[in-house]
Amino acid sequence: MTTHTAIRRLITQLEAEVLGQHQLIEQLMLALLADGHVLIESLPGLAKTRTVKRLAHHLNAGMSRIQFTPDLLPSDLTGSEVLHYADGVQSLQFEPGPLFGNLILADEINRAPAKVQSALLEVMEERQITVSGHTHHMPNPFMVLATQNPIEQEGTYPLPEAQMDRFLMKLQLEYPNHADECAMLRLVRGEQDRTQPDSTPVLEPDALLAARQEINQLFVSPKVDEYIVSLVQATRPELSQDDQLRSWVTTGASPRGCIALDRAARAHAWLYEQAHVTPDNVRAVALPVLRHRLRLSYDAIADRISEDDVVTHLLDRVAIPA
């Protein structure tokens, strides 16, 4: 079985277990293939946790779930050095925290204060943490999947821009349709009656790492590079020639947005078995990659203009290379 076939089989299996969330599953897989982190924003009960748990199971990977609360401390995430006493000798030994896993579900990440959120900055960017002057590396693969609720803002702390920029994608979930929700009832009812252990085949992490190697070798033409840079630079009001955009956006995407758009576009092209990246691949991932990197003006918010509206406007205005 080829690496691509194994990844496609994993997507099919997840879609059979998480109904009505095809877009979520595909975009999660793109982020996983691109070695990036994901911020998931949705109302409660839309299968965020279930999706991550099933993904961890089928990847044969370790999953850690961290419930973010206002009283959480940075050491509750990273771990700390603990005093040990053995054979009459005292020594400090590092006890790793829940961040030391493959898939990290950071549930309601915006309920923790800034000091705790900042503990994620190093680990998300460099895949390592520093405690008491000692550096500890994360396992591979390593992915942070953070969630937040868009309607409950009381007792929350907005994520700083530096942290938002470290997420490869921001995903927004919608309610499933009528047929999918009916099928979901039958699926959950069947799982409650199941007595046999889950014997579904898993995808070993080595296959995922092999897929990433193939994605890194995918050809990207200079024209596509220029299109990616043009899209990102068009989000910056100080560089834009579009009066409408300048009235909507106060801060555009950083150069990290270019890197993220390139990685996601290459993963998308590989997933659809293309030999090279095209502008269509870039456009397919532009919304989840760019929406959280924009800061809207008060005028845009007053006019009910969303980040998605701005990105869609850019896709219509920025010329596609021939």
GIWOPE-V231444 format. One record per pair of residues at least 12 apart in sequence whose ideal C-beta (glycine too) atoms are under 8 Angstrom apart, sorted by the first residue. I is the first residue (numbers start at 1). J is the second residue. D is the distance in whole Angstrom. If there is no record, write none. Layout:
[[I & J & D] [I & J & D]]
//
This chain:
[[3 & 207 & 6] [3 & 210 & 5] [3 & 211 & 5] [3 & 214 & 7] [4 & 211 & 7] [4 & 270 & 7] [4 & 271 & 8] [4 & 273 & 6] [6 & 203 & 5] [6 & 207 & 5] [7 & 29 & 7] [7 & 33 & 7] [7 & 203 & 7] [7 & 207 & 8] [7 & 208 & 8] [7 & 211 & 6] [7 & 271 & 7] [8 & 271 & 8] [9 & 201 & 8] [9 & 203 & 8] [10 & 29 & 7] [10 & 58 & 6] [10 & 59 & 8] [10 & 203 & 5] [11 & 25 & 6] [11 & 26 & 7] [11 & 29 & 6] [13 & 58 & 6] [13 & 200 & 6] [14 & 51 & 7] [14 & 54 & 6] [14 & 55 & 6] [14 & 58 & 7] [17 & 50 & 8] [17 & 54 & 5] [17 & 187 & 7] [18 & 47 & 5] [18 & 50 & 6] [18 & 51 & 5] [18 & 54 & 6] [19 & 176 & 6] [19 & 180 & 5] [19 & 181 & 8] [19 & 183 & 5] [19 & 184 & 5] [19 & 187 & 6] [20 & 176 & 3] [20 & 177 & 6] [20 & 180 & 3] [20 & 181 & 7] [20 & 183 & 8] [20 & 184 & 7] [21 & 46 & 7] [21 & 47 & 6] [21 & 51 & 7] [21 & 173 & 7] [21 & 176 & 7] [23 & 171 & 8] [24 & 40 & 8] [24 & 47 & 8] [24 & 51 & 6] [24 & 171 & 6] [24 & 173 & 6] [25 & 51 & 7] [26 & 271 & 8] [27 & 169 & 6] [27 & 171 & 5] [27 & 285 & 8] [27 & 288 & 6] [28 & 51 & 7] [28 & 55 & 7] [28 & 145 & 8] [28 & 171 & 7] [29 & 271 & 7] [30 & 169 & 7] [30 & 264 & 6] [30 & 267 & 5] [30 & 268 & 6] [30 & 271 & 7] [30 & 285 & 7] [31 & 143 & 7] [31 & 168 & 5] [31 & 169 & 5] [31 & 264 & 7] [31 & 267 & 8] [32 & 55 & 8] [32 & 141 & 7] [32 & 143 & 6] [32 & 208 & 7] [33 & 208 & 8] [33 & 211 & 6] [33 & 212 & 6] [33 & 215 & 6] [33 & 267 & 4] [33 & 270 & 7] [33 & 271 & 7] [34 & 168 & 6] [34 & 212 & 8] [34 & 215 & 7] [34 & 260 & 8] [34 & 263 & 4] [34 & 264 & 5] [34 & 266 & 7] [34 & 267 & 4] [35 & 141 & 7] [35 & 143 & 8] [35 & 212 & 6] [35 & 263 & 7] [36 & 143 & 8] [36 & 167 & 7] [36 & 168 & 3] [36 & 169 & 7] [36 & 260 & 7] [36 & 263 & 6] [36 & 264 & 7] [37 & 124 & 6] [37 & 143 & 6] [37 & 144 & 4] [37 & 145 & 7] [37 & 146 & 7] [37 & 166 & 6] [37 & 167 & 5] [37 & 168 & 6] [38 & 143 & 7] [38 & 144 & 8] [38 & 145 & 5] [38 & 146 & 7] [38 & 167 & 6] [38 & 168 & 7] [38 & 169 & 5] [38 & 170 & 8] [38 & 171 & 6] [39 & 109 & 8] [39 & 146 & 5] [39 & 147 & 8] [39 & 148 & 7] [39 & 159 & 8] [39 & 164 & 7] [39 & 167 & 4] [39 & 169 & 7] [39 & 170 & 5] [39 & 171 & 7] [39 & 292 & 6] [40 & 145 & 6] [40 & 146 & 7] [40 & 147 & 5] [40 & 148 & 8] [40 & 170 & 8] [40 & 171 & 5] [40 & 173 & 7] [41 & 147 & 7] [41 & 148 & 5] [41 & 149 & 8] [41 & 150 & 5] [41 & 170 & 7] [41 & 171 & 7] [41 & 172 & 5] [41 & 173 & 8] [42 & 147 & 7] [42 & 149 & 8] [42 & 150 & 7] [42 & 171 & 8] [42 & 172 & 7] [42 & 173 & 4] [42 & 174 & 8] [43 & 149 & 7] [43 & 150 & 7] [43 & 151 & 7] [43 & 173 & 8] [43 & 175 & 8] [44 & 149 & 7] [46 & 173 & 5] [46 & 174 & 8] [46 & 175 & 7] [46 & 176 & 8] [47 & 173 & 8] [48 & 147 & 5] [48 & 173 & 7] [49 & 65 & 7] [49 & 105 & 7] [49 & 107 & 7] [52 & 103 & 6] [52 & 105 & 5] [52 & 145 & 5] [55 & 103 & 7] [56 & 102 & 7] [56 & 103 & 5] [57 & 198 & 7] [57 & 200 & 8] [57 & 202 & 7] [58 & 200 & 7] [58 & 201 & 8] [58 & 202 & 5] [58 & 203 & 6] [59 & 102 & 7] [59 & 103 & 7] [59 & 141 & 8] [59 & 202 & 7] [59 & 203 & 6] [59 & 204 & 8] [59 & 205 & 6] [59 & 208 & 7] [60 & 202 & 4] [60 & 203 & 7] [60 & 204 & 6] [60 & 205 & 7] [61 & 101 & 8] [61 & 102 & 4] [61 & 103 & 6] [61 & 141 & 7] [61 & 205 & 6] [62 & 101 & 4] [62 & 102 & 5] [62 & 103 & 7] [62 & 139 & 7] [63 & 101 & 6] [63 & 102 & 7] [63 & 103 & 5] [63 & 104 & 8] [63 & 105 & 7] [64 & 98 & 4] [64 & 99 & 7] [64 & 100 & 8] [64 & 101 & 4] [64 & 103 & 8] [64 & 104 & 5] [64 & 105 & 7] [65 & 98 & 8] [65 & 105 & 4] [65 & 107 & 6] [66 & 98 & 5] [66 & 99 & 8] [66 & 104 & 7] [66 & 105 & 7] [66 & 106 & 5] [66 & 107 & 7] [67 & 107 & 5] [67 & 108 & 7] [68 & 106 & 6] [68 & 107 & 6] [68 & 108 & 5] [68 & 109 & 5] [68 & 110 & 7] [68 & 111 & 5] [68 & 112 & 4] [68 & 116 & 7] [69 & 111 & 6] [69 & 112 & 7] [70 & 111 & 6] [70 & 112 & 7] [70 & 113 & 6] [70 & 155 & 7] [72 & 112 & 5] [72 & 113 & 8] [72 & 116 & 5] [73 & 116 & 7] [74 & 115 & 6] [74 & 116 & 6] [74 & 118 & 8] [74 & 119 & 4] [75 & 97 & 7] [75 & 131 & 8] [76 & 97 & 6] [76 & 98 & 8] [76 & 116 & 8] [77 & 97 & 5] [77 & 98 & 7] [77 & 99 & 5] [77 & 116 & 7] [77 & 119 & 5] [77 & 120 & 7] [78 & 96 & 8] [78 & 97 & 5] [78 & 99 & 6] [78 & 119 & 6] [78 & 123 & 8] [78 & 129 & 5] [78 & 131 & 6] [79 & 94 & 6] [79 & 95 & 5] [79 & 96 & 4] [79 & 97 & 3] [79 & 99 & 7] [79 & 100 & 7] [79 & 131 & 7] [79 & 136 & 8] [80 & 94 & 7] [80 & 95 & 6] [80 & 97 & 8] [80 & 131 & 7] [81 & 93 & 7] [81 & 94 & 5] [81 & 95 & 7] [81 & 131 & 7] [81 & 132 & 5] [82 & 94 & 8] [82 & 95 & 5] [92 & 132 & 8] [94 & 131 & 6] [94 & 132 & 8] [94 & 134 & 7] [94 & 136 & 7] [96 & 136 & 7] [99 & 123 & 6] [99 & 129 & 7] [99 & 138 & 7] [100 & 136 & 8] [100 & 138 & 7] [100 & 139 & 7] [101 & 139 & 7] [101 & 142 & 8] [102 & 139 & 6] [102 & 141 & 6] [102 & 142 & 6] [102 & 143 & 7] [102 & 205 & 7] [103 & 143 & 5] [103 & 145 & 6] [104 & 142 & 8] [104 & 143 & 7] [104 & 144 & 5] [104 & 145 & 7] [105 & 145 & 5] [105 & 146 & 8] [105 & 147 & 7] [106 & 120 & 7] [106 & 144 & 6] [106 & 145 & 7] [106 & 146 & 4] [106 & 147 & 7] [107 & 146 & 8] [107 & 147 & 5] [108 & 147 & 6] [108 & 148 & 6] [108 & 149 & 7] [109 & 146 & 4] [109 & 147 & 7] [109 & 148 & 6] [109 & 159 & 7] [110 & 148 & 5] [110 & 156 & 4] [110 & 157 & 6] [110 & 158 & 6] [110 & 159 & 6] [111 & 155 & 7] [111 & 156 & 6] [111 & 157 & 7] [112 & 157 & 7] [113 & 157 & 5] [114 & 157 & 6] [114 & 160 & 7] [117 & 157 & 7] [117 & 159 & 6] [117 & 160 & 7] [117 & 163 & 6] [118 & 160 & 8] [118 & 163 & 8] [120 & 144 & 7] [120 & 163 & 7] [120 & 166 & 8] [121 & 162 & 6] [121 & 163 & 6] [121 & 166 & 7] [123 & 138 & 6] [123 & 142 & 8] [123 & 144 & 8] [124 & 144 & 6] [124 & 163 & 8] [124 & 166 & 4] [124 & 167 & 8] [125 & 166 & 6] [127 & 140 & 8] [127 & 142 & 5] [140 & 205 & 7] [140 & 209 & 7] [141 & 205 & 6] [141 & 208 & 6] [141 & 209 & 7] [144 & 167 & 8] [146 & 167 & 7] [161 & 251 & 7] [161 & 295 & 7] [164 & 292 & 5] [164 & 293 & 7] [165 & 254 & 6] [165 & 256 & 5] [165 & 257 & 8] [165 & 293 & 6] [166 & 256 & 8] [167 & 292 & 6] [168 & 260 & 5] [168 & 263 & 7] [168 & 264 & 6] [168 & 289 & 7] [169 & 260 & 8] [169 & 264 & 7] [169 & 285 & 8] [169 & 288 & 4] [169 & 289 & 6] [170 & 288 & 6] [170 & 291 & 5] [170 & 292 & 4] [171 & 288 & 6] [172 & 291 & 8] [211 & 270 & 7] [214 & 270 & 6] [215 & 266 & 5] [215 & 267 & 6] [215 & 270 & 5] [216 & 266 & 8] [218 & 266 & 5] [218 & 269 & 6] [218 & 270 & 6] [218 & 274 & 8] [218 & 275 & 8] [218 & 276 & 7] [218 & 277 & 6] [219 & 275 & 7] [219 & 276 & 4] [219 & 277 & 7] [220 & 262 & 7] [220 & 265 & 8] [220 & 266 & 7] [220 & 276 & 7] [220 & 277 & 5] [221 & 276 & 7] [221 & 277 & 8] [223 & 321 & 4] [223 & 322 & 8] [224 & 265 & 8] [224 & 277 & 5] [224 & 278 & 7] [224 & 279 & 6] [224 & 282 & 7] [224 & 321 & 7] [225 & 262 & 8] [226 & 321 & 6] [227 & 279 & 5] [227 & 282 & 6] [227 & 318 & 7] [227 & 320 & 7] [227 & 321 & 5] [228 & 258 & 6] [228 & 261 & 5] [228 & 262 & 6] [228 & 265 & 7] [228 & 282 & 6] [229 & 258 & 6] [230 & 318 & 5] [230 & 319 & 8] [231 & 261 & 7] [231 & 282 & 7] [231 & 286 & 7] [231 & 290 & 8] [231 & 314 & 6] [231 & 315 & 8] [231 & 318 & 5] [232 & 252 & 7] [232 & 253 & 5] [232 & 255 & 8] [232 & 257 & 5] [232 & 258 & 5] [232 & 261 & 7] [232 & 290 & 8] [233 & 252 & 8] [234 & 252 & 8] [234 & 314 & 5] [234 & 317 & 7] [234 & 318 & 5] [235 & 249 & 6] [235 & 252 & 3] [235 & 253 & 5] [235 & 257 & 7] [235 & 290 & 7] [235 & 293 & 7] [235 & 294 & 6] [235 & 310 & 7] [235 & 311 & 8] [235 & 314 & 7] [236 & 249 & 8] [236 & 251 & 8] [236 & 252 & 3] [236 & 253 & 7] [237 & 249 & 5] [237 & 250 & 7] [237 & 251 & 8] [237 & 252 & 7] [239 & 252 & 8] [240 & 252 & 8] [242 & 313 & 8] [242 & 317 & 6] [244 & 313 & 7] [245 & 310 & 7] [245 & 313 & 7] [245 & 314 & 7] [245 & 317 & 8] [247 & 297 & 7] [247 & 299 & 6] [247 & 300 & 7] [248 & 296 & 6] [248 & 297 & 6] [248 & 299 & 7] [248 & 300 & 4] [248 & 305 & 6] [248 & 309 & 8] [248 & 310 & 6] [248 & 313 & 8] [249 & 294 & 6] [249 & 295 & 7] [249 & 296 & 6] [249 & 297 & 7] [249 & 300 & 7] [249 & 310 & 6] [250 & 295 & 5] [250 & 296 & 7] [250 & 297 & 5] [251 & 294 & 7] [251 & 295 & 4] [252 & 293 & 7] [252 & 294 & 6] [253 & 290 & 6] [253 & 293 & 4] [253 & 294 & 7] [254 & 293 & 7] [256 & 293 & 8] [257 & 289 & 7] [257 & 290 & 6] [257 & 293 & 5] [260 & 289 & 5] [261 & 282 & 6] [261 & 285 & 7] [261 & 286 & 7] [261 & 289 & 5] [261 & 290 & 7] [264 & 285 & 4] [264 & 288 & 8] [264 & 289 & 5] [265 & 277 & 5] [265 & 281 & 4] [265 & 282 & 5] [265 & 284 & 8] [265 & 285 & 6] [266 & 281 & 8] [267 & 285 & 8] [268 & 281 & 5] [268 & 284 & 5] [268 & 285 & 5] [269 & 281 & 5] [279 & 320 & 5] [279 & 321 & 6] [283 & 315 & 6] [286 & 311 & 6] [286 & 314 & 8] [286 & 315 & 6] [287 & 308 & 6] [287 & 311 & 5] [287 & 312 & 8] [290 & 307 & 8] [290 & 311 & 5] [290 & 314 & 8] [291 & 307 & 4] [291 & 308 & 6] [291 & 311 & 6] [292 & 307 & 7] [294 & 307 & 5] [294 & 310 & 6] [294 & 311 & 8] [296 & 310 & 7]]
//
